[in-house]
Amino acid sequence: MRHPASDLIKPKKEHGEFLALDLGGTNFRVLRVRVTDNGLQKVEMENQIYAIPEDIMQGSGTQLFDHIAGCLANFMDKLQIKDKKLPLGFTFSFPCIQTKLDESFLVSWTKGFKSRGVEGRDVVTLIRKAIQRRGDFDIDIVAMVNDTVATMMTCGYDDQNCEIGLIVGMGSNACYMEEMRYIDTVEGDEGRMCINMEWGAFGDDGTLDDIRTEFDQEIDMGSLNPGQQLFEKMISGMYMGELVRLILVKMAKEELLFRGKLSPELLTTGRFETKDVSEIEGEKDGIQKAREVLVRLGMDPTQEDCVATHRICQIVSTRSASLCAATLAAVLQRIKENKGEERLRSTIGVDGSVYKKHPHFAKRLQKTVRRLVPNCDIRFLCSEDGSGKGAAMVTAVAYRLAYQHRARLKTLEPLKLSREQLLEVKRRMKVEMERGLSKETHASAPVKMLPTYVCATPDGTEKGDFLALDLGGTNFRVLLVRVRNGKRRGVEMHNKIYSIPQDIMHGTGDELFDHIVQCIADFLEYMGMKGVSLPLGFTFSFPCQQNRLDESILLKWTKGFKASGCEGEDVVTLLKEAIHRREEFDLDVVAVVNDTVGTMMTCGYEDPHCEVGLIVGTGSNACYMEEMRNVELVEGEEGRMCVNTEWGAFGDNGCLDDFCTEFDVAVDELSLNPGKQRFEKMMSGMYLGEIVRNILIDFTKRGLLFRGRISERLKTRGIFETKFLSQIESDCLALQQVRAILQHLGLESTCDDSIIVKEVCTVVAQRAAQLCGAGMAAVVDKIRENRGLDTLKVTVGVDGTLYKLHPHFAKVMRETVKDLAPKCDVSFLESEDGSGKGAALITAVACRIREAGQR
């Protein structure tokens, strides 16, 4: 019985010119509504009433909607507005299932309509087609509403407590604001949505059979829709007069009235009208009015006949008001329970000829409602042209929302990359990789393609105890890695995490490396190995120029580090000097590696096809096994060497400027390293949250989000962490939880706000995954071309929080690689601690090779 009507918002700052169609009976109206000033405080309306002939009501749907389109054209002609494409709101007061604000499927005709081919179809589509068939004007049908919803909206503008709409006229219906969490047919659990109850069908399943009378049954059997709209047939104006007529006829046949005589007029269906009931009950001398009505119907009533007729009218209208009040009380009780309030204060917007014109109906209804729900303070507010003005109001709101939606889409459009654009990113990445490998262009190339001097992967004979140091962010780890070969082949690890305070990150190089050595000393003591000298692998996840396996020159700090005196220096030397300053222990620093290389080595221990490493976490980078003949910075032509691409700097020369949005530019300009790591800033975990934050601020400033109110917390750089993207995009996360995240950021959000934020997060994360996929497609295609293969089977070892924790990043990235590099069969293997275990394995391989060389 209940259908979602629309996710309506009360009007604010609406303005413009709108059309409204009001179809709810044998007559319908076309209106022009002009809205000026703030909101709808000043509304000018012009309207014209058109009749719908009975043959069209009973004909085809095409005839009906062609007639409506013709009347609309006539109205626009008179106002000379045919050349304008105006937004239109359509009030359609029949039982419908509404799937969108501009899409509504007719469930069944009521009120005497029988137009064929309309039930089960979208009436908005039908009227659009009728307008297209004419071809002499065009309109934008923005909103389709029920007259009940329009009534609630009209009254809701005047009284913010209005949350129920009621119609009691030719038909009857109600709507109310329901909690989203109880509407299973619509996604979302936050906020409220207007529910069009279609309560006229109450009882169609037999639940009212015990209170339906023989007269109700006779009316139903003689109606155009037997067995349907049974409640409406008991209470609405279309049937009230007929009920009185049937009672009079029965009593006359039983010789209780009119001396047992009946006129042909009184025996004719529909001759005793509902307006007769209102007039009989409204006259001070209602008995005399009853006589006039009966005489008009060819009767010769006595005084007693007139008194009885007056009384029957009272009984029928009182039952109607009482039944209406009982169902309304049920709605009020539900709203009260939904809100969990001891006492509900609410307003009911009401329209309809019976409610407005019957002299006692409204008073009886109100009195009964208050008696049935004594714990509710109820105000009844008569609608001023609810179906016309209300439709215009809904249209005005919907038009604003549609404009805002288009504005948001336009803003997000540059972030949505086409396949052609992604192929172009792949092509440019390959060009920049070649420039980085070439001795001639290496110095100016942003993608540095740095040799790592890692030329071998584990062969299974490695063994021994190794220390590993993993520095790649604000936390770092010290590890003890035990490598076993033979039957017990495997890796056992122990580690401890240490933090690096921001003052040390931004202090001097000596302070930073002294802190690192202090942590190593603490770890050795923790493991009971104080004074033991072990080979050490140093994972150092920053752009470096590696000259040997144990010599690596820091090119530039990233990820928020700013320690002075380090750039241009060998980090192994800086670490050894700090160890010597401490004078407690000595370590053999065998290898310094990038976390990306460590990831490739770790996965290579499990899968011999692994020749690519990828990190997508706080930062992003990739490495792969390149042919030595192409690594021009290192002598030698034979074999392969792992190349650290440092692809985070892709675009630093401006080659990605046409892909950068205003939000990327804003993030870059306010970063610690403006103009550097441009590719990384478009796709890595450190920056995605900041991109989203900038978009949300832009939307809010333009009134497209959060009702135009920016919280102080949202103005804070870095406050929207990338982990929020992962949480918000989680498939199992309800909008209520999204709202909780936004509340944490000081943002009071509606259900719509939560949906918009989720969409922004999706667009930003998808672009990041696609860019990463385009870069990886360039890498694997280069490997294939290097080897002259038609097809390549390769495994990519992957690590990083964004790849592992974001609910959709990995899937989108894999799909992009498959699409952009179709000749490569690429598998992705998640690394188990690439930066720690990988460093130890590289050290183990280096020790194995060194020992073999010594032998």
N, C-alpha and C positions, 0 to 999 in steps of 0.2 A: 504493500500500500504506500510505502514511502519511497520517493525517488530523490536523489541529489538534484537540486535545482541549479545552483551555481555558487561559485566561491565569491560571493558578493562583498564588496567593501563599501562603506557609507561614503556618499559623495564628499569631495573636497576640491576646491579650486577648479571645478569644471567650468568650461565655457565653450560656446560654439553654437552651431545650428544643426539640429537633428530632426529626423523624421521618425514618426511612430505609427505603427499599424496596430489597431486594437480589434481583434476578432474573437468574439466570445458568444455570439448569438446571431439571430437573423439579420440584425443590423451590425455594421462595423464602421469604425472611424479611421480616418487618416488625419494625422496631426503634423504640424510643423512646430517645433519647440525651439525657441531661441533663449540661450542661457548667457547671462552677462553678470558682471561683478564677481565677487568671490564666492565660489561654490555655486549653489543654485538659489541664491537669495533673491535674484530677480529672474523670473521665468515668464516669457511671453509665449502664449499658445494660440494657434489658429487651427481649427479643425472642421472637417466636414463629414457628415454621416451618409453612408451609402447602404442601400438595402441589398440583401442577397435573396433573389427569387427562389421559391421553393423548388422549382425544377432544377436549379443549379445545386441547391443543398442536397438533392437526391440524385444528382447526375454523376459525372465522372470527376475525378480529382483535377484533371486537366482543365475542365470547364470552370471549376471553382477558382483555381489559382489564376487562370487567364482573366476571369472577372475581377479578381482582387488587383491584379497588375494593371488592368484597364482603369479601375477607379483611382489607383495611385497615380497613373499617368495623367488622368483628368485633373486631379488635385494639383499636381506639379505644374501643369499647363496654366491653371488659373493663377498660380503664384509666380509664374515665369521663372521657375527654378529647375527646369528640365536639363539645363546645361551643367548643373552642379552634380557632382557625385557625393551625395550626403550620406552620413552614417544613419542607419535605421535600426530602431528597436521594434521587435515584433512581439506583441502580447497575444498569445495563443492559449485561450482558456479551455483547453481540453486535456484529458489525461495523456501525459507524455513521459517517456523516459529520456532524460537529458544527459547526453554524454559529454558535451562541451557547451560553452556559453552560446555558441552559434550552431549547435547541432541538437535536434530534438526529434525523437521518433514517436509518432502518434500511436498510443496503445489502443484506444477505441474512441469512436465518435460518441458524443452525448448531445443533449439539447436539440434533438430532432435532426441532426446532420447525418447523412448517409453516403457522402461522396465516395465513389468507388476508387480503389487503387491508392488510397492514402494511408490506411492503417498499416502500421509496421514500417512506414517510410519516414525519412527525415523531411519535415515540412519546410525547413529553410532551403534545402536543395530544390524542393518543388517550386517554391516562389521564385528562387533565382532563375530556374529554367523558364518559368513563365515570363519573367522580365526579359530574358535573353531572346525568347521567341518574338517579343515585340520589337526589340532592337532600337527603340527611339529614346531610351534613357537608361542610366545605370545608377545603382546605389550600392552602398557597402553595408550589407546586413551584419551588424556587429553583435547583437544580442537577441536571444529568444527567451522570453520570460512568460511565466504564468501570471494571470491577473492578480492572483493571491500574493505572489512574490513582489509584484510591482506595488501592490497596496502596502505591504510591509516596508518597502524601500521608501515610498513617499512619506509615510508616517515616521519612519526612522530618521528622516532628515530633520523633522521637527522635534522628535523626542528620541534621544539616544538610548532610552530603555526599551524601545520597541523591538521585540524579537519574535513576534507572532503576527501573521497576516491571516485575516478571516474574510471570506466572501460568503454572503447569504443573499443570493439574488435568484436569477433564473436557475442557476445551479448553486452548488455549495462546495467549498474546499477550504483547506487551511495549510499554512506553511509555518515553519519555525526554525530557529537557529539551533542546530544540533552539534554536539561535540564531534570533531573529526575522528576521534579515536573509536567512536561507535559506528562509523559509516564504513562497513567492510567493502563496499563496492568502489571506493575511491582510495587511492594511495595517500598515505599521510595520516598522522595522528595528532597533529598540533592545530590549534585554532578551531574555528567553527565554520560550518557551511549551512546555507539555507536548504532545508528539506521541503520539497513539495509533497505533501502527504497524499493527495488525491483521495481524501477520505470519503468521497462520494461512493466509492466501491466498498466501503466498510459493510460487512454483512453478506457480500457476494458468496462467501464460503459457508453460509448458513449460520453464522454466529448470532444473528439477530432474529432467527426464525421464531423464537419464543415471544418476541414482542411485536412482531409484524402482524397486522390485522388482515382480515379478509379483504378490506378495502385497499390496503397496500399491495396485496397479492393481485387484485384485479387491475390496479394501475400498472403494475409490472407486466402482467400478461398482455395488456393492450398497448404497451410501449413499443418503440422501435428497437429497443435492445433488452429483451426479456432476460432476467437473471443477472443483469449488470446495473451498477450504480444504485443498489437497493437503498443505501442510507440516504443518498441524495433525493431519491423518490419519496422519502419519508419527511424531509425537512425543507426542501427548496421551493422557491416561488413557482417553478414550472408545474408543480404538482399539487400545491396547497389547495387551489380552487377546485381542482378535480376531485380531491379527497372529499371536500365538503359536498360536491355534487353527488358522488357515489353514496354518501351517507344519507343524503336527502332522498335519493331514489329508493334506497332500500327501505327507509322508514315509511315512505309513501306506499310502496308495494305491500308492506305489512300493515297498512292502513293506520299508521301512527301519526301521519302527517297528511295534509292536503286532501283529507277525506278519501284517501286511496287513489286520487286522480293525478296523472302526470301529463305534462305537455311535451310535444316533440322536441322543443328547445331544451328542456331540462334533461331529456333522454340523450341529448347529443353531446358527445365528448368535447370537452374544452370550452363549453358555453358559459360555465360558471368560472370566472377568472379569479386569479389571486388578488387583483386590484379590487374586486368586489368584496373579498374578505377584509382587506384593509379598510375600505370605505364603510362597511357595515360596523366594524369595531371602532372606527374613528369618530363617527357621528355622535354628537351628544344624544341625539335620538336615533340610536342604531337600529331600533325596531322599525322605525319608519323607512330607513335606508334599506333594510332587509326587504320590506314590502316592495319598494321601488325595483329592486333587483329581480325579485320573484315575478312581479308583474311583467317586467321586460322579457322574462323567459316564458311568458304565456300562462303563468299560474294565477290562481285566484285565492291568495292565502288568507287565512283567518289571523286574528291577533296572536293566537297560540302558535300558529305556524311561523309567524315572524319572530316571536320570542325564541322558539326552538332553533330556528336558522341562525339567529344571533349567537345563541349558546354553542351551537356546533362549530361556528367559525372560531369562537374563543378556544374551544377544546383543541381543535386542529392546530391553530397557531401556537397555543401554549405548549402542546406536545413538541412541535417543531423547535421552539426556543429551548425547551428543556433538554431534548436530545442533543442539540447543538452545544448547549452548556456543559453537558456531561462529558462529551468528547473533548471539548476545550479544556475542561478541568484535568483530564488525563494528560494533555499536552503540558499544561502548567506544572503538574506534579512531576513530570519527567524532567523538565528544565530545572526545577527546584532540586531534585535528586542529583542531576548531573553536576550542578554547581555546589552541592553539599551545603546549602544555606538553610538556616533554621526558618528564615522568613524571606520569601521571594518578593522583589519589587519588579514588576514588569508592565509593559504596555502592549496592548493588542491593537493593531491597525485594522480597521474594519471598513468594508465597502459592500455594496449590493443593495438592490431595490427593496428587498424584504426588510433588511436591517434598517434602512434609512426611511422607508415610506410607511411601513406598518406602524400604527400608532402605539403599540404596546410591546412589540417583539423585542426591541433593544433592551427595554427596562426589565422584562422577564428574563432575558438571557443573562444580563449582568447580575441580577439578584440571585439567580440559580448558581452561577459560577462562584460568586462570593460565598454562597452557602456550602458549596461542595469543596472549596479549597480555602478554608478560613485563615490558613497560615500564609496566604499570598495577598499582597497589596496590588490590586489590578486596576489599571487605567485603560478605558476604551477610548480610542481616538479615531474619529471618522476620517477616512481618507478623502482628500480633495483630488478627485479624478485619478485614482490610483492606477488604473489600467493604462491611461494615456501618459500622464505626467511621470508615473512610475517607470514605464517603459523607456521614456526619454532619459530619466535619471540613470537607469541601469546602462543605457546606451552610452551616456556621457562618461560614466565611470569606466565602462568597458573600452570605450574609445581611448581614454587616457591610458588605461593599462596596456592596450594594444600598441599605442605610440611608444610607451616606455619599453615594451617588449622588443619592438623594432629597433629602438635606440640601443638596447643592450646587445641585440644580435649584431648590429652594425659595429659596435665597439669590439665585440669578440671575434668578428669575422677574420681579421688579420692573423689571429692565433690558430685558425683552422686551416691546416695545410693540405693542399691537393696532392694527388699522386705525382703530378708534373712538378710541383714545387719540391717535393721530397726527392725526386730523381735529380733535380738540379742541385740540391744540397749534397747528395751523394757524389755527383760529378765534381763539384767544387772541392769536396773533401779529398778526392783522389788527386786533384791538381795540387792542392796544398801539401799532401803527403809526398808527392814527387819533388816538390820544391824543398821540403825539409830534408830529404835524403841526398839531394844533389849538393856537392861541395860548393858549386858556384852560387847557389841561391840560399844555402842553409842559413847564412847570417841574417837575412831579412825575412826568412820564412817564419810565420807565427806557429805553425805546427812543426815542432822541432825535430821529431823523429830521432830521438836520442839513442845511440848504441848503449846496450846494457852490459855487454861482455858476458852475457849468459848465453852459452852456445850448446849446452847439453841439458837434458832432462834426467830425472832419476831413472836408474836401471835396475834398482832393487838390491844392489850390493852395499848401499850406504848403511852405516851403523855408527853409534856413538851418542854422547851427550853434547847438546849445543845450547847456547843461549841465543835468544832472539829479542830484539828490541823493536817495538812497533810504535812509530811516531807518525801520526797522520791527522791529528785533530787536537781538540782541547783535552782529551784524555789520551794517555798512552799506556802501553803494557810492557812488562818484562816477562819473558817466558823461559822455562826450561823444557827443551824438547828432546825426548829420548827416541832415537830411531833404531829399530831392530830389523835384521834381515833374516833370511832363511825361512824356516817353517813358521816362526813367530813374527814374520814381517809385519810391521805396523809402526805407528807413531803414538807415543804417549806424551801428553803435555800437562804442564803446571804453569799457571800464570797469575799475576796480580796486576790490578789496574790502578793507575795513579793519575791524578789530575794536574793540569798545568794552570796555575792562576793567571788571570788576564794581565796582571802587572808584569809577570815574567814573560808572557807572550809578546808584550810590547816593550820589554826592557832591553838589556844587552845580551849579546850572544853568550858571553861567559856566564851570565846568570842563568840562562836557559840550560846550557849543557852541564853546569854545576848541579842544577836541580835534577837533571836526568841521571847523572852519576850517583847522586844521593839516593835516588829511588832504586837504582841497580844494587847499591850496597844494602839497602833495606831488604830487597828481595833475596839476595844471597844469604843474608842472615836468617831470613824467614824460612828458607829451604835448608838451612843447616850446612851451607856450602861456603861459608866465609873463608876467603883466602884461596879458593880453588880457581885455577885459570882454565877457561874453556874457550873454544872457538865461538865467535859471535857473528850473527847475521843482523844487519841493521836495516829494517824497513823504514825508509824515509820518503814519505809520500808527498813530495813537493818537486817542482820542476828542477831537474839537475842536469848538468853536463857530465856524463860519466866517462872518465879516461881509462880507468881500469876497473876490475871487479871491486877493488877495495879503495877506489878513489872517486869521489862524486862532488862536483862543484855546484853549489846551490845557485840557480839562476835568479830566482825571485821567490819571495814568500807568497803564499796564497792562504785561503781558509782563515783569514783573520790574524795571522801571525805577522809581527812587525819587528822581531828582535834585531837589534842593530849589530853590524860587524859580521854578518853571516853571508849575505849575498856576495857571490864571487869567491867564496872560500870553500875548501874541501871539508865537508861535514865529518868525515872520518878523522881527519886531523883535529878538528874542534873537539870531538868526543875523546880522542886519546889524550889531548892536552888536559881536559877536565879530569880524566882518570889519574893522570900523573899529579895534578894539583892535590888530589885527595890523598894519594900515597897509601892506600889501604889494600889495593888489589891491582892485578894487571889482566887484561883481556886481549885475545887475538882477534881483532876485527878482520874477518876473512872476506865478507861481502857486504856491500851496501846495495839495497834493492828498492825498487818502487813497489807499492802494495799491489799494483796491477800485475807486475811480473810475478810477485809471490802468489797471487791468485792463480795465474796460469800454471805455475809449477805445482801447486797443491793439487789442482785438478788433473794435471799431467801425471801425477803419481797414481791416479785412479783410472785415467783414460788416455791411452797413447795417442789418440787423435786430437788431443787438446793442444792447439797451437796459437790460441788467442786468449788474452786476459781482458776482462772488462770490469771496471768499478763504476757503479752508479749509487753513490751515497751522498755524503756531505758535498763531495766534489765528484768529478767524473774524468775517467781516463781509459785508454785502451793500449794494449801492446800486442805484438804478434811476431811470429818467426819469419823474418825477412831473409831473402837470398843475400849472401855476403857480397855478391857482385854489385848489388844495388846500394849497399851501405858504403857510400863513397868516403865517409869520414874515417873509416877504419881500413887499414891495408888488408888485402887478402880477397880472393875470389871464390874460394871453395867453402862449401857448407852454408850454415845459416846462423843468424844471430837474432836474439830477441831485441826488437826495437820498441822503445817506449815512445809512443806517439806524442804524448802531452797534448792531446786533442782539445783540452779545455780552452786553449788559446786560439782555436780555429775561429776566424772572424775578426781577430785583433787588427788585421790590415784593412778592414772595411768590407771584406768580401761577403759578409752576411747582413750588411746594413739594410738591404731591401726586405729582409725577413724579420728585422728587429721592430718591435712595436714601441709605442710611446712608453709603455710600462717597463719594457726591457731597458730602455734608455734611462728611465728614472731610477731603476734599481742599480744600474751601472754607475750613474753619476754620484750616487750616495754611498757607494761601496768603498772599501779601504783601498781598492786598486782600480780606479776608473780607467776604462779603455782596455783593460786586460781581462783575459779569461772570458771572453764574450760568449762563446759556445757553452761553456760550463754554467754561466749565469742564466742561460735560457733553459737548462735541463737538469741541473743538479739539485740535490736536496737542500743545500744551503740557501737557495734563492727562490725556489718555487713558492714558498709561503709568502715571501716578500712581493712577488709578482701578483699573487692573489690579493694581498692587502692593498696594493696600489690600485687594482681594478675595483675593489670594493669601495675605496675612498672616492674614486672617480664616479662610480654609480651613485653613491650617497650624495655627493656634492651636486649632482644633476637631478636629485630627487627621484632616482630610479630604484632606490633601496633604502631600507630602514627609515622610511618616511622622511628622508633628508637629514636625519640627525646622526652626526659623527661622534662617536664616543672618544674620550681622551685616550683610552687604551689603544683604539684602532689607529690613532695618529702615531703611535710608538713604533719605530722601526724594529723589525724582528719579532714583534709580538705574535704574529700569525705564523706559528711554526709549521714546518712541512709535515710533521706528524699529524697535524690537524687535517691536512689534505687526505692522508691515508684513512683517518678515522671517518671523516665526512663522506668519503667515497665508498666506504664499506657497504656491501650489498645488504648486510643484515642490520645496518644502523638505521633506526627509524628517525623521522624528522624531529621527533621530540629530543633525541640525543644530539642531533645537529644543533638544535636550538640551545641545548645545555652548553655546547662548546662556544657558541656565539655569546651566551650570557657570561661565560668566563672572560670573554673579551670586552665585557661591558656593553654588549649590543642587545637591545630589546628587539626581538625579531618576531615577525608573524610567520605563519606557515609558508606563505609565498616567499618571504625573505629567505627562509631556509632552503627552499627549492632553488632559488636564484644562486645562493652561495654554493650549493652543491654543483650547479651547472658550471659556475666559474672554475671551481676546483677541477672538475672533469675536463674542461677545455684546456686548462693550463697543464695538467698532468698528461693528457693525451698528446699534446704538442711535444712535451719533453720526451715521451717514450718514442714518438715518431722520429724526432731529430736524432735520438740515440740510435734508433734502428737504421736511419739513413747513413749515419757515420759507420755503423758496423757493416752495413751492406758494402760500403766502399772498401773496408778492410778485407773482408772475405773474398770479394771479387778480385782484389789486387793479388791475393795469395794464389787464386785460381789462374789468373793471367800470367803471373810470374812463372808458374810451372807448366804453362801451355796446355792446360787441361780443359776438356769440354765441360766436365762436371767436377765438383770438389766436395768431398765429405770431410767436415771439420767440426771440432767441438770448441765452444767458447766457455772458458771458466769465468764465472760471474760472482761478484760479491758486492755488498753495499746495501744499506738499509732501504733505500728507495726501491731498488729492484726486489728485495726480499719481503718488504713489509707493505708496500702499496698494493691494494687489492687488484689493480688492473694494469699497472705499468709493464710488468714482465710480458703479459699476454699481448698487449698492443705492440711492444717492441719486437717480439718474436714474429708477429704477423707482418710487421713492416719489413723486416729483414727478408722474410720469405718472398714478399711481393717485389722488393727492389733488387734482390739477387736470386732470381729463379734458378740459376744454374748451380747454385751452391746448396748442398744438403747440410744445414747448420743445426747442430744440437747445442743446447745450453745446459751446463752443469754447474749447479750452485757450489761455490767453494766453501769448504769447512775451514774457516780461519786461515784465509790465504795470506794475510799480512804477517801473521805470526808463524804458523806452520810452514808457509812458503819460504820465509826468510831462512828458517832452519834447514829446509830441504836444499835450498841453493847453497847454503854453507856446507851441508853434508856432501853435496855433489862436488863442490870446489875442493873440499878436504880430500875426497876420494881421488880426484884428478891430480891434486898436488902430491899425494902420497904415491900415486902410480908413477908420476914424473920423477920423484926422488928415487923410487926403486929402479 
